[in-house]
Amino acid sequence: MTDESADVDPENPRPEGHYPRFRDNEWHYIPEELARSISLGPAGDGEPGQDWVLTYTPEECDEEDRKKVLVRLSPRVLHELYVEVKGLDVETRQMGHRAECDLCGEMVDLDRAIPNDRGEACHKRCWAEYVGAPDWFSDYV
């Protein structure tokens, strides 16, 4: 255990005088020996479209009082969690929804991009020009 974690009171895990913005929220503490209780994965049997669940077992004053906490994470929330953990700046955060087109170099929204033969995001119009798509494809661009 680290020196800081040795001073945590399981009944009041928010350090006195810290995090005033969240003082009215319920706080949990996960000591190092319970770290293996943290789990992140699909909520169900892995079918497409299912949300993920973050689970953990917080420390309580009595071992019998411990209860597993489950937090449902939609794909958007999961992405935001990743962004926060990585400490990305605003511009890089926006890159999570956009990418540089591998063919023209301009930005393309990922929900409108298609992969080229290397699996990189590109505009549909750039892909059509690159592969020589038939004329009817322009109706879908």
N, C-alpha and C positions, 0 to 999 in steps of 0.2 A: 504494500500500500504506500501511496505517496503521502508526504507530510500533510498536504492540504486536505486529502480525503479522510485523514484520521480525525479531523475536527468537525466532520459533518454530523449533525444531529438528525437521525432518520425521521424523527417526528416533526422537524422543522428544517427541511433541506435548503431553503432559500437563505443564504448568508445574510445575517443582520446588516442592514444598511446597503445591500446590493440589489440590483434589478428592481428598482422602485416601480417601473412601468408594469411589472408583472406581479406586484405584491399581493393582489387579490386573487390570483390564480392558484389552482391546486398544484403543488410541487411534488415531484418524486425524486428519489435519489437511488442510483444504481451503483453499489460499491463494486470494486474490482472483482470480488469473488462471485458476484452475480452477473458479470458482464456476458457470460455465455448464455444468459437468458434472453439476450437481445436477438431478435429474428426479423428478417425482412423477406417477404416472398408473396407469391400469388395467394389470393384469398380462397381460391377453390382448388380445383384439380388441374389448373393450368390452361383452361379453355380460353381462346382469344376473347379480349374485351373485359376480362375480369380485373377488378381493382386489386391492389396489393395491400398487405397488412403488415404493419410494424407492431411487434409484440415485445414486451419486456416485463420483468418482474421487479418492481421497486422494493427497496429496503423498507421494512416496517419495524417498529420497536419490538414486536413479538413475531417470531418466525411463523406462527400459525395465522397471523394477520396478513401475510403476503398474498396478494392476488395478482394474477396476470392482467396486464393492461393491453388492450388491443386498439390500434389506431388505423382506420381505413384510409388508404391513400389512392386517389384517382391517378391516372397517368399524368395529368397536369401537375398535381400536387407532388408526385414522385419526382417530376422534372425540377420543380422549384426546390425541393429538398436537396437534390443533387447540386443545383446551382449554389444554394446556400453553403453546403459543405465544401464545395470547391472554392468559395470566396471569389466568385467572378465579378468583374466590374460590369457596369450597365451595358456597355457596347458588346461585351462578350456574352452577357446574358441574352441579349436580343439575338445573338448568333445561334442560340439554341433553337430558334424558330425559323431561322434563315441560314442560308449557306451561300458561298460563292459558287456560281455556276462554273462547272469544270470546263465548259467549252468557251464561254464568252467572258467570264470573269466578273460579271455583274451579280448583284444579290438576287436570290430566288427564294420565295417562301417555300418551306419544306412541304407544306400541304399541297402545293401546286407543282412541285418538282417531280421529275422522273429520273431514275438512274440511267447512266450511260453504260457502255459495255464494261467499264472498270468499276461500276457500282457507285460512282460519284454523282451527286445531285446536279441536275441541269434543267434549264428551261425546256418546255416541250418543243418550242419553236427551234431552239438550238439543236436539240436531239434530232428533230425532223430534217433539218438542214444537214446535219452531220451524217446521218445514215441514208439520206436520200429517200425520205418517206414518200409514199404516194400522195397525189393531190387531195384525195378524200380526207387524209389525216389532218389537213389544215382546218377542217371544221371542228376539230377537237382541241385545237391549240388555244 
